[in-house]
Amino acid sequence: MYSLQLERSFVPPQTDEKVREITVGKLLHEVARIYPNDIGLVEVDEEGELTRRWTYDRLLYESLSIASSLVTRFSPGERVTIWAPNIPEWLLMEYACAHVGLVLVTANPAYQVRELRYVLEQSGSVALFFVDEFRSNPMAAIAMEATSGLGDIREVVHLKSITAIKQIEYHSSILPNVDPADAAQIQYTSGTTGFPKGALLSHRGLVNNARFYAGRAKTHKSTIWANVMPMFHTTGCSMISLGCLQAGAKMLMVKQFNADVLACLMESESVTSLMAVPTMLMALLESLEKSPRDMSSVEMVTSGGAMVAPELVRRVKKNLGCDFETVFGQTETSPVVTQHHITDSIEDICNTIGQPLPQTGVSIRSLEENEVVPIGTVGEICTLGYGNMIAYHANEIATRETIDAEGWLHTGDLGEMDVRGYLKITGRVKDMIIRGGENYFPAEIENILLEHPSVAEAVVVGLPDAKWGEIIACFIRPADGQVFDSSVLRQHCREHLAPQKTPVKWCQVNAYPQTGSGKIQKYILREKYLSGEYEMQC
């Protein structure tokens, strides 16, 4: 914990850790030299079976063999897209591209033709590496259709075929020099508010952010990490993969999230660490309630990517008997901005999103003047430092709208800061509800609703209204065995909130529209309501 006594909502970059000038490829070289025979990667299939294993030395050898082939076909700085679920070849390609200075473009395996073609075209990718299918999505057929007529695409390669490259002799002299400031990846934003943009992320940003995150999560040499987060997102391929790498830890790469399979895996493999979005944690807890398992090995659970409700934090700590930390960030910041410390109180864990990571400046700024606001005042969370993206790929206008002249990256998230530099998130700038000229923050209302035993998940949005401009509406997913009753929930809100913050429209849902990384897409809920797809109660 940083001992701060702030006078305004600004935490300058803390220097307790150094920013290393190292690339992803050089990092793998370094770790393989220190821990050559230690297991670094284990493949876990859909059924939870452990199949293939890699030592750190083998990860280095195979990724260099692939790199030796790639360097004969592609030039440094060119973009190649990987389109696959969590399989070891994904990580091997991540390392191989890093060795030769290729920019890895990530794509959600749930994409359809239009979405995949957009990513390929917008990124200017020269190759697509794909798999046949995942979760009944016919990816091979989609790949052929999406790449048809794209002039930049020179190769469309089945990802599993890279195993045939492993026998190529590696020669270090043929690999180009790669700088830590060079682009390593293009990660497309999750699209919770519309069309995705490609965040160009550097080796320096990804490597250091993963180390700071893993260090604060107390990742160590004996850590066994179950990676259920998608590799196409910074959480899976950077925070966890590069975090485990820098600790010399063992990572179990889980191909497909299934709460029952994960619970069994955590017991049988004595998993110590898990990062999961709230929806995954809810499913895991429900699985354990139905079929209890030994979770005594679990040391740390971290969560983020969406609001983490206090009740969920308490349940995880109680049922798994582990430490819990919340992270806050976004793709554009490589991705973590703030995180709890292991010594934080339950009150801080439940009610804040922690303090900034090392070397990360954070300020809360006014929406109108772009000035730092007083302590305890709601404004936009902005970041400064090594982790900020280089730019949005081929989108200068969006880049200028996001990174101001002083280098502050505007996250689009609303929050407030206390004198210790701990942040609270109150919602998105675009999600803020303006009713009758007053601002209302969905997270505050959602947290209150999640305290009610009948509620599993709650999502609050603003709906257009002729009189008020916007009104407050809530979409509720009831807890198992519970009955949705809007009058009961309305009374619960009135007991804890000002009357005007109580939702006036209510709707029961079985599931929410989500991005591939598990974030709820509020704008789709709003669109579906406006098109008449939801039946609301008043």
VEXDRENDO-134007 format. One record per residue (C-alpha): x, y, z. Coordinates in steps of 0.5 Angstrom, whole numbers, padded with zeros to 4 digits, always signed. Example, Ala and Ser with C-alpha at 12.3 -4.5 7.8 and 13.67 -1.06 7.14 Angstrom:
<rs>
+0025-0009+0016+0027-0002+0014
</rs>
This chain:
<rs>
+0000+0000+0000+0003+0007-0002+0002+0012+0004-0001+0018+0001-0004+0024+0003-0007+0027-0003-0009+0034-0003-0013+0033-0010-0015+0027-0015-0008+0026-0018-0003+0020-0016+0004+0021-0019+0007+0015-0022+0010+0011-0016+0017+0009-0017+0018+0003-0012+0018-0001-0018+0022+0000-0025+0020+0000-0032+0024-0006-0035+0027-0004-0042+0026-0011-0045+0021-0015-0051+0017-0021-0050+0022-0025-0054+0028-0023-0050+0024-0024-0043+0022-0031-0046+0030-0032-0047+0031-0030-0040+0026-0034-0036+0028-0040-0040+0036-0039-0038+0034-0039-0031+0028-0044-0031+0030-0049-0037+0027-0055-0034+0021-0052-0030+0014-0053-0033+0011-0047-0036+0005-0049-0040+0000-0054-0039-0006-0055-0044-0013-0057-0041-0018-0059-0046-0026-0058-0046-0027-0064-0042-0021-0061-0037-0016-0067-0039-0009-0065-0038-0006-0066-0045+0001-0063-0047+0006-0060-0043+0012-0055-0044+0018-0053-0040+0021-0046-0041+0026-0049-0045+0022-0052-0050+0017-0046-0050+0023-0042-0053+0026-0047-0058+0019-0048-0061+0017-0041-0061+0024-0040-0064+0023-0045-0069+0017-0042-0072+0020-0035-0072+0026-0038-0076+0020-0039-0081+0016-0033-0080+0022-0029-0081+0023-0031-0088+0016-0030-0090+0014-0023-0087+0018-0017-0085+0018-0013-0078+0012-0009-0077+0007-0013-0081+0001-0015-0078-0001-0022-0077-0008-0024-0074-0009-0030-0070-0016-0033-0069-0017-0039-0064-0019-0040-0057-0014-0042-0052-0009-0047-0055-0002-0047-0054-0001-0045-0061-0003-0039-0059+0002-0037-0054+0007-0040-0059+0005-0035-0064+0005-0030-0059+0013-0031-0057+0015-0033-0065+0012-0026-0067+0015-0022-0061+0022-0025-0063+0021-0023-0071+0018-0016-0069+0011-0018-0072+0005-0015-0069+0000-0020-0067-0007-0018-0068-0012-0022-0064-0019-0024-0066-0025-0027-0062-0026-0034-0064-0034-0032-0064-0033-0027-0070-0037-0028-0076-0035-0026-0083-0037-0019-0082-0033-0018-0076-0027-0022-0078-0026-0018-0084-0027-0012-0081-0021-0014-0076-0017-0016-0082-0018-0010-0086-0017-0005-0081-0011-0008-0078-0008-0009-0085-0006-0016-0083-0002-0020-0088-0004-0027-0086-0009-0030-0082-0008-0036-0077-0014-0040-0076-0017-0047-0073-0023-0051-0076-0028-0049-0071-0030-0047-0064-0036-0048-0060-0040-0050-0066-0037-0044-0070-0035-0046-0077-0028-0042-0077-0025-0045-0083-0031-0043-0087-0031-0036-0084-0024-0035-0085-0024-0037-0093-0030-0032-0094-0027-0027-0090-0021-0027-0093-0023-0027-0100-0022-0021-0104-0017-0018-0099-0011-0016-0103-0007-0015-0097-0007-0022-0094-0002-0026-0097-0003-0033-0093-0009-0036-0089-0005-0042-0085-0008-0047-0080-0005-0045-0074-0004-0053-0072+0000-0053-0078+0006-0049-0075+0008-0055-0071+0011-0058-0078+0016-0052-0077+0019-0054-0071+0024-0058-0074+0027-0052-0078+0034-0050-0075+0034-0044-0071+0039-0039-0073+0040-0033-0068+0043-0029-0074+0037-0028-0078+0032-0025-0073+0032-0018-0073+0033-0013-0067+0026-0011-0064+0026-0005-0059+0022-0005-0053+0018+0001-0055+0016-0003-0062+0009-0005-0063+0007-0012-0060+0000-0013-0061-0006-0010-0064-0012-0011-0059-0019-0009-0061-0023-0006-0056-0029-0010-0053-0034-0006-0056-0039-0005-0050-0041+0002-0053-0040+0001-0061-0035-0001-0066-0029-0003-0064-0022+0000-0065-0015-0003-0065-0011-0001-0059-0003-0001-0061+0001-0004-0055+0008-0004-0054+0013-0009-0052+0015-0005-0046+0007-0004-0044+0005-0011-0044+0011-0014-0040+0012-0009-0035+0004-0008-0034+0004-0016-0033+0010-0016-0028+0007-0011-0024+0000-0014-0024+0003-0021-0022+0007-0018-0017+0001-0015-0013-0003-0021-0014+0003-0025-0010+0005-0029-0016+0011-0033-0015+0015-0039-0017+0010-0044-0014+0004-0041-0017+0000-0046-0021-0005-0041-0025-0011-0043-0029-0012-0039-0035-0019-0039-0036-0019-0032-0039-0019-0031-0047-0012-0031-0050-0015-0026-0055-0016-0021-0050-0010-0017-0046-0012-0021-0039-0011-0028-0042-0005-0027-0047-0001-0021-0043-0003-0020-0035-0003-0028-0034+0001-0031-0039+0007-0026-0039+0006-0025-0031+0007-0033-0030+0013-0032-0035+0016-0027-0031+0015-0031-0024+0017-0038-0027+0010-0040-0025+0006-0046-0028+0000-0044-0033-0006-0048-0034-0009-0046-0041-0016-0048-0041-0019-0048-0048-0026-0047-0046-0029-0044-0039-0034-0049-0036-0035-0048-0028-0036-0055-0027-0030-0057-0031-0026-0051-0027-0028-0053-0020-0025-0060-0022-0019-0058-0025-0018-0053-0019-0018-0059-0014-0014-0064-0018-0009-0059-0020-0008-0055-0013-0009-0049-0017-0007-0043-0013-0009-0037-0017-0015-0035-0022-0017-0029-0025-0024-0029-0028-0029-0024-0029-0035-0023-0024-0040-0027-0029-0035-0033-0029-0034-0033-0021-0041-0033-0020-0042-0039-0024-0036-0042-0020-0039-0041-0014-0046-0044-0016-0042-0050-0018-0039-0051-0012-0045-0050-0008-0048-0056-0012-0042-0060-0012-0037-0058-0006-0030-0059-0008-0023-0058-0004-0021-0051-0005-0016-0050+0000-0010-0049-0005-0013-0043-0008-0009-0037-0005-0011-0031-0010-0017-0029-0014-0017-0023-0018-0023-0020-0022-0025-0014-0026-0027-0013-0033-0034-0011-0030-0037-0008-0023-0035-0013-0018-0040-0013-0013-0038-0013-0005-0043-0019-0004-0039-0023-0009-0032-0021-0006-0035-0023+0001-0037-0030-0002-0031-0031-0006-0027-0030+0000-0031-0034+0005-0033-0040+0000-0025-0041-0003-0022-0038+0003-0017-0034-0001-0015-0027-0002-0018-0023-0007-0016-0017-0011-0020-0013-0016-0016-0010-0022-0019-0004-0026-0016-0002-0033-0018-0002-0040-0015-0005-0047-0012+0002-0048-0007+0002-0042-0004-0005-0043-0009-0006-0039-0009-0005-0031-0009+0002-0028-0011+0000-0021-0011-0006-0016-0012-0008-0009-0006-0010-0005-0006-0016-0001-0006-0012+0006-0012-0008+0004-0018-0009+0009-0025-0012+0007-0028-0005+0006-0023-0003+0001-0023-0009-0003-0031-0009-0003-0032-0001-0004-0026+0001-0008-0022-0001-0014-0015+0000-0011-0009+0004-0012-0005+0005-0018+0000+0000-0021+0007+0002-0020+0010+0008-0025+0002+0009-0027+0000+0016-0026-0008+0017-0025-0012+0023-0024-0019+0025-0024-0021+0030-0029-0027+0035-0030-0031+0033-0036-0032+0040-0038-0025+0043-0037-0020+0037-0037-0017+0039-0030-0016+0035-0024-0022+0035-0019-0022+0036-0012-0021+0029-0007-0028+0026-0007-0031+0029-0013-0033+0025-0019-0030+0026-0026-0026+0022-0031-0021+0017-0030-0015+0019-0034-0008+0015-0034-0001+0017-0036+0005+0013-0036+0009+0007-0040+0003+0003-0041-0001+0008-0045-0002+0005-0052+0002+0008-0058-0005+0010-0061-0011+0007-0064-0008+0004-0071-0010+0008-0077-0015+0012-0073-0011+0019-0072-0018+0022-0070-0020+0017-0065-0013+0017-0062-0013+0025-0061-0020+0024-0058-0017+0019-0053-0010+0022-0051-0010+0029-0050-0004+0034-0051-0001+0033-0044-0001+0025-0045-0006+0023-0041-0011+0018-0044-0018+0019-0042-0021+0012-0040-0028+0014-0041-0030+0011-0034-0032+0016-0029-0030+0015-0022-0027+0019-0015-0021+0019-0011-0020+0019-0004-0014+0022+0000-0010+0015+0000-0011+0015-0008-0016+0009-0007-0021+0010-0013-0028+0008-0014-0031+0007-0020-0038+0010-0021-0040+0008-0029-0038+0010-0036-0038+0017-0039-0043+0015-0044-0047+0010-0039-0048+0016-0034-0056+0018-0033-0058+0025-0034-0065+0025-0031-0068+0032-0031-0061+0035-0031-0058+0031-0025-0053+0026-0026-0054+0019-0024-0049+0013-0024-0051+0006-0025-0046+0003-0021-0048+0006-0014-0055+0003-0016-0053-0004-0018-0049-0005-0012-0055-0004-0008-0059-0008-0012-0054-0014-0011-0054-0014-0004-0061-0016-0004-0061-0024-0004-0066-0025-0010-0061-0022-0014-0056-0025-0018-0054-0020-0023-0057-0013-0024-0055-0008-0030-0058-0001-0029-0058+0004-0036-0062+0010-0038-0068+0010-0043-0070+0016-0047-0076+0020-0044-0080+0026-0046-0081+0029-0039-0074+0027-0036-0069+0026-0042-0067+0020-0039-0070+0015-0034-0067+0010-0030-0069+0002-0032-0066-0004-0029-0065-0011-0032-0065-0016-0027-0062-0024-0027-0065-0027-0021-0061-0032-0016-0062-0039-0017-0069-0041-0014-0071-0034-0013-0077-0030-0016-0077-0023-0019-0081-0018-0016-0080-0011-0018-0084-0008-0012-0079-0012-0007-0073-0009-0010-0076-0002-0011-0077-0002-0004-0070-0004-0002-0067+0001-0007-0072+0006-0003-0069+0004+0004-0062+0005+0002-0062+0011-0004-0065+0017-0005-0072+0016-0008-0070+0019-0015-0064+0014-0016-0070+0008-0015-0071+0005-0022-0078+0006-0025-0077+0001-0030-0076-0006-0029-0074-0012-0033-0073-0020-0032-0067-0023-0036-0064-0030-0036-0058-0027-0039-0054-0021-0042-0051-0019-0048-0044-0019-0047-0037-0018-0051-0032-0024-0052-0028-0022-0045-0035-0022-0041-0037-0015-0041-0044-0013-0041-0046-0009-0047-0051-0004-0044-0052-0001-0051-0055-0007-0053-0060-0008-0048-0062-0001-0049-0063-0002-0057-0067-0008-0055-0071-0004-0051-0073+0001-0056-0074-0004-0061-0079-0007-0056-0076-0014-0055-0076-0013-0047-0083-0013-0043-0082-0008-0038-0085-0007-0031-0086+0000-0028
</rs>
